[in-house]
Amino acid sequence: MFASSNKNKYEEAKGILAKFGISLRFFKCNLQEMQADTLEEVAFHKALDAFSKCSKPVIIEDDGLFINSLKGFPGPYSSFVFKTIGNEGILKLLKSKRSATFQSVIAYYERKNDVQLFNAAVSGKISQKPIGKKWGYDPIFIPQGQTKTYAQLEEKNLVSHRYLAIKKFANWYLHRQESNDR
Ligand code: ITT
């Protein structure tokens, strides 16, 4: 199960995991998002909350956009900031320095007292204006080495922070299955 209020995250995760032969179902729910300084802490608590709600092996993901010239803002508060000031509000806060990283923490909870965390980050920059239609911060984030925003990139799911974190999870999960099968 992939527990989230955000179907876009699930759709991307599902597509990525399918390439590893792992199937995923959506458990739509509003997860408690505690205030914390790191995505890992938020993800850990989200995983406990998700498992208490769906009672099945469950993946959750916590993401954050960290803008260097804003000392990492919005970081762990990315969800709240997107809902309040949104992309236009973020663009108004920026001057010339626009480097940023998009980070993902995947948490997998299968049984009590066992939460596995997998993190990944993609460096990049914030565009001058929103380009392309998609969801969340996609129209304003340009990954390093690219000239297009996530919203414009057809291959987003091959380069994104989500892809990199899920790849780590999939490798761990499949390797563990193999060891169990031996
Ligand atoms: P949950 O219910 O799973 O918590 P959420 O949308 O609140 O869903 P996060 O806290 O993980 O998700 O994400 C923080 C913000 O970053 C939120 O506004 C997301 O829409 C946005 N975001 C995350 N991944 C993104 C991506 O790949 N592209 C664009 N925006 C993204």
Boltz pocket constraint, residues with backbone or C-beta under 6 A from the ligand:
constraints:
  - pocket:
      binder: B
      contacts: [[A, 3], [A, 4], [A, 5], [A, 6], [A, 9], [A, 29], [A, 30], [A, 31], [A, 33], [A, 61], [A, 62], [A, 63], [A, 64], [A, 65], [A, 78], [A, 79], [A, 80], [A, 82], [A, 83], [A, 135], [A, 136], [A, 137], [A, 138], [A, 150], [A, 160], [A, 162]]
      max_distance: 6.0
